[in-house]
């Protein structure tokens, strides 16, 4: 009698287990015809954030607007061109035109003039500029084109001594005459440090043997 009851209990348990497994498989298969559908999800709001169309409507706010204005009194870091805060996030305000170059004269170096920044500018200069402009800034670099030295103006001629620091930055940003833009190679902070070092070279005085004639006119490159 006991053996028979045990067999019936075992059979019932097996049927119940089979039924549970079958139900679980069917439940897991529930979903849409979308092959990317995850099927039935348990508490999806816990890991699927609700997104709204940019500048669309949203039920979250009373005015139904999705886009919100900054909190009153918010100040954007780096929004001021002459501010060191977020300097690399500030869009450069002047176009690559003669008018933009003239307007750039109003820009001031936002970095503190310190020995550390000047030394950093010197390192940048030695990597990016010395081959054309020379170690002293006299235009006597090592670059040779067609067997002749590359025609580069000196930092010590009258025209370059009169260039404002903002215009130096403008020239590095966009390039000028035969010099191409260095905006993709140097961050804005690095460009300002470079300007600081060039000005330091100019303040040290005209080096012995440096060309001081006005060489700003674009020269032809011999080939």
Residue pairs with C-beta under 8 A, 6 or more apart in sequence:
27 40
28 39
28 40
29 39
30 39
30 40
31 37
31 38
31 39
31 40
41 48
52 58
52 66
53 66
54 66
54 67
55 66
55 67
56 66
57 64
57 65
57 66
58 64
58 65
58 66
61 68
70 76
76 86
77 85
77 86
77 89
78 85
78 86
78 87
78 88
78 89
78 90
79 86
79 90
80 90
81 90
81 93
81 107
81 110
82 107
82 108
82 110
83 90
83 110
84 110
84 111
84 112
87 110
87 111
87 188
87 189
87 192
88 187
88 188
88 189
90 188
92 173
92 188
94 100
94 101
94 103
94 104
94 170
96 174
100 170
101 167
101 170
101 171
104 164
104 166
104 167
104 169
104 170
105 164
105 166
105 167
106 166
107 164
107 165
107 166
107 169
107 170
108 165
108 166
109 165
109 169
109 192
109 195
109 196
110 192
111 117
111 189
111 192
111 193
111 196
113 196
117 193
117 196
118 193
118 196
118 197
118 200
120 190
120 193
121 193
121 194
121 195
121 196
121 197
121 198
121 200
122 197
124 186
124 190
124 193
124 194
124 197
125 133
125 194
125 197
125 198
126 135
128 182
128 185
128 186
128 194
129 194
130 141
130 142
131 141
131 142
131 143
132 139
132 141
132 143
132 150
132 152
132 179
133 139
133 141
133 152
133 155
134 140
134 141
134 152
136 201
136 207
136 210
137 154
137 155
137 156
137 198
137 201
137 202
137 207
137 210
138 154
138 155
138 156
138 207
138 209
138 210
138 211
139 151
139 152
139 153
139 154
139 155
139 210
139 211
139 215
140 149
140 152
140 210
140 211
141 149
141 150
141 152
143 149
143 150
143 152
144 150
145 221
145 222
145 223
146 221
146 222
146 223
147 222
148 222
150 221
151 178
151 215
151 219
151 220
151 221
152 178
153 159
153 160
153 215
153 216
154 160
154 210
154 211
154 212
154 213
154 215
155 161
155 198
155 201
155 202
156 202
156 206
156 207
156 210
156 211
156 212
157 211
157 212
157 213
157 214
157 215
157 216
158 212
158 214
159 214
159 216
160 202
160 216
161 202
163 171
165 195
165 196
165 199
168 195
168 198
168 199
169 191
169 192
169 195
171 179
172 181
172 182
172 183
172 186
172 191
172 194
172 195
173 181
173 182
173 183
173 191
174 181
174 183
175 181
175 182
177 216
177 218
178 218
178 219
178 221
182 191
183 191
186 194
206 212
